[in-house]
Amino acid sequence: MPDRPPREDMRRSKTLNALILVTLVTVIVALGYLGNYYLGVGSSHQITWYPTNPFCNVAERRCTASLGQRGEISLSLDKRETVHDALIQASVSSLKPSRVDVLLEARDRGRVVETMTLDKIAPHRFVGRLPLDWCNVPHMRWRLKVVVHSGQQNLGGWFDFDTTCKNGQAVSALESSAR
């Protein structure tokens, strides 16, 4: 009769097999995530977001956000053309964007207030008018999300700025910096 291993060895073997299985599943999930992140295998509607410099105020000067290893996007808000809007200028480097979209979001509420597509004026330059006439509290905090559409990739960066409201009208750093 063949010798049977003791019960303790059998338990160890099952536990070891379970740990090996968990490790393999973890490695496969990690490789799938990395492949999706670096190769952009995911949905063409998926946006990969990159943060900007937190100390750069787009209402005061041009700010730049790195789009990973794919390029950069820089954005500026120039003095208001009318009482209720500002000129927004975006430049994209190292990419051939087909379109650039802008989403204006109220940071305090986390809701999108305005969505627009910027006009292409050169291969890497886009402009548009950003409406800033929503003024229902004394101090508005904004996040300007910029999405660059380039082939199968959608890359985005965000830029934060604030406006002050007086008598129901937005008075921002844009006006004070233009004087």
Backbone torsions as a table, in degrees:
resi	resn	phi	psi	omega
1	MET	NA	133.0	-178.6
2	PRO	-71.3	150.4	178.3
3	ASP	-74.0	134.2	175.8
4	ARG	-97.5	142.5	177.6
5	PRO	-70.6	151.8	178.9
6	PRO	-61.7	157.6	-178.1
7	ARG	-60.2	-33.7	-178.8
8	GLU	-61.3	-41.2	178.7
9	ASP	-65.0	-35.2	179.6
10	MET	-66.7	-41.0	178.5
11	ARG	-64.5	-42.4	178.1
12	ARG	-60.8	-41.6	-179.0
13	SER	-63.3	-43.5	178.6
14	LYS	-66.0	-40.6	178.4
15	THR	-64.8	-43.3	178.4
16	LEU	-63.1	-42.4	177.1
17	ASN	-62.1	-41.3	178.5
18	ALA	-64.3	-41.1	178.6
19	LEU	-66.2	-37.8	177.3
20	ILE	-64.7	-42.6	178.7
21	LEU	-63.0	-44.7	178.1
22	VAL	-62.1	-41.0	178.9
23	THR	-63.6	-43.6	179.1
24	LEU	-64.0	-42.7	178.1
25	VAL	-62.6	-41.8	178.7
26	THR	-62.2	-43.7	179.0
27	VAL	-63.7	-42.2	-179.9
28	ILE	-64.9	-42.8	178.2
29	VAL	-63.5	-43.3	179.5
30	ALA	-63.2	-42.5	178.5
31	LEU	-65.6	-38.5	176.3
32	GLY	-63.1	-43.0	178.5
33	TYR	-63.2	-47.2	-179.4
34	LEU	-64.6	-39.0	177.4
35	GLY	-63.0	-42.7	177.8
36	ASN	-65.2	-41.0	-177.6
37	TYR	-69.0	-47.8	-174.9
38	TYR	-84.5	-30.7	-177.0
39	LEU	-100.4	-9.8	179.5
40	GLY	63.9	41.2	-177.1
41	VAL	-75.1	-14.0	-175.5
42	GLY	-69.4	-166.9	-178.9
43	SER	-61.2	147.5	178.8
44	SER	-72.6	-11.8	178.1
45	HIS	-92.6	-7.6	-179.1
46	GLN	-71.8	137.4	180.0
47	ILE	-111.2	129.1	173.2
48	THR	-95.3	118.3	-174.8
49	TRP	-96.1	140.3	176.7
50	TYR	-128.4	132.9	-178.3
51	PRO	-79.3	157.4	175.0
52	THR	-96.3	179.0	175.6
53	ASN	-66.7	121.0	-176.4
54	PRO	-67.0	-15.6	-178.4
55	PHE	-95.5	3.2	179.8
56	CYS	-98.1	125.1	178.2
57	ASN	-103.3	110.1	-175.0
58	VAL	-64.6	-19.7	177.6
59	ALA	-75.6	-17.9	-178.1
60	GLU	-103.8	-31.2	-177.5
61	ARG	-159.6	171.3	179.3
62	ARG	-69.7	132.5	179.1
63	CYS	-118.9	151.8	-177.2
64	THR	-125.0	139.5	174.1
65	ALA	-121.6	131.3	176.5
66	SER	-77.0	137.8	176.3
67	LEU	-103.5	50.3	-177.9
68	GLY	67.5	-138.1	179.4
69	GLN	-87.6	2.7	-174.8
70	ARG	-90.7	-19.6	-179.3
71	GLY	152.4	-161.0	-179.5
72	GLU	-139.5	156.2	170.6
73	ILE	-128.9	131.1	176.1
74	SER	-117.9	148.4	-172.6
75	LEU	-141.4	142.6	173.6
76	SER	-139.8	147.2	172.6
77	LEU	-111.9	118.9	-179.0
78	ASP	-96.8	171.3	-176.2
79	LYS	-49.5	152.6	-177.1
80	ARG	-63.7	135.8	175.8
81	GLU	-81.6	-33.7	173.3
82	THR	-131.5	-177.1	179.9
83	VAL	-64.3	-27.7	-170.6
84	HIS	-110.5	4.9	178.8
85	ASP	-146.4	166.4	179.8
86	ALA	-131.2	151.9	176.9
87	LEU	-83.2	125.7	178.6
88	ILE	-109.5	131.6	179.8
89	GLN	-125.4	129.0	180.0
90	ALA	-124.3	139.3	175.4
91	SER	-126.4	135.2	-179.2
92	VAL	-118.6	131.0	178.7
93	SER	-116.2	150.9	176.6
94	SER	66.9	11.3	176.4
95	LEU	-133.6	160.7	172.9
96	LYS	-113.8	84.4	-175.7
97	PRO	-73.7	138.6	174.3
98	SER	-88.2	-27.0	-177.0
99	ARG	-160.0	149.6	174.0
100	VAL	-128.2	123.5	178.5
101	ASP	-108.1	150.6	178.9
102	VAL	-126.1	134.4	175.6
103	LEU	-121.5	120.3	177.0
104	LEU	-94.6	122.5	-175.0
105	GLU	-123.7	137.0	172.5
106	ALA	-78.0	113.7	-175.0
107	ARG	-63.2	-37.2	-177.6
108	ASP	-66.8	-31.4	-175.7
109	ARG	-104.9	-16.1	179.3
110	GLY	65.7	28.6	179.1
111	ARG	-120.6	146.7	179.7
112	VAL	-79.3	128.6	-179.2
113	VAL	-96.7	-38.1	-175.6
114	GLU	-144.3	140.4	174.0
115	THR	-128.4	132.6	-179.6
116	MET	-150.5	157.9	174.1
117	THR	-106.3	129.2	179.9
118	LEU	-76.7	150.3	178.1
119	ASP	-81.9	135.3	179.3
120	LYS	-83.9	121.4	179.1
121	ILE	-110.2	-14.2	177.1
122	ALA	-156.6	169.3	-177.3
123	PRO	-53.8	-31.3	-177.3
124	HIS	-124.5	12.5	-176.6
125	ARG	-124.1	138.8	-177.8
126	PHE	-137.4	145.3	179.0
127	VAL	-137.6	161.6	176.0
128	GLY	-173.4	172.6	176.5
129	ARG	-107.3	125.9	-177.6
130	LEU	-99.9	115.4	178.1
131	PRO	-72.8	130.4	179.1
132	LEU	-126.8	41.0	-175.7
133	ASP	-99.4	9.6	175.2
134	TRP	-85.8	116.2	-174.7
135	CYS	-147.1	92.2	-178.8
136	ASN	-120.8	-1.8	173.6
137	VAL	-136.0	161.2	-176.2
138	PRO	-62.4	-26.0	-177.0
139	HIS	-137.2	116.2	179.9
140	MET	-103.1	133.7	177.6
141	ARG	-110.5	123.9	-173.6
142	TRP	-117.0	150.9	168.9
143	ARG	-126.3	123.8	179.5
144	LEU	-103.0	108.2	179.9
145	LYS	-95.1	129.6	-178.6
146	VAL	-117.6	124.4	-178.5
147	VAL	-114.2	123.5	179.0
148	VAL	-100.9	120.2	178.3
149	HIS	-98.3	117.0	-177.4
150	SER	-140.1	103.5	-179.2
151	GLY	62.5	-126.0	179.1
152	GLN	-88.9	-0.2	-176.3
153	GLN	-103.2	139.6	170.4
154	ASN	-122.7	110.9	-176.6
155	LEU	-116.4	143.9	-177.3
156	GLY	-140.4	156.2	174.0
157	GLY	-139.2	162.6	178.9
158	TRP	-130.8	153.6	-176.3
159	PHE	-135.5	130.2	-178.1
160	ASP	-103.8	144.6	172.9
161	PHE	-157.3	166.4	-177.5
162	ASP	-125.2	152.8	171.3
163	THR	-130.2	152.6	175.9
164	THR	-108.1	142.4	-177.9
165	CYS	-113.9	135.6	175.4
166	LYS	-135.6	128.1	179.2
167	ASN	54.5	39.7	178.0
168	GLY	75.9	4.7	179.0
169	GLN	-115.7	141.2	178.8
170	ALA	-77.0	126.9	173.6
171	VAL	-120.9	113.1	-170.6
172	SER	-116.2	176.1	173.3
173	ALA	-62.7	-21.3	179.0
174	LEU	-63.2	-43.6	-179.1
175	GLU	-69.4	-42.0	-177.7
176	SER	-69.7	-31.0	179.3
177	SER	-78.5	-19.5	179.7
178	ALA	-82.2	-16.3	-177.7
179	ARG	-80.5	NA	NA
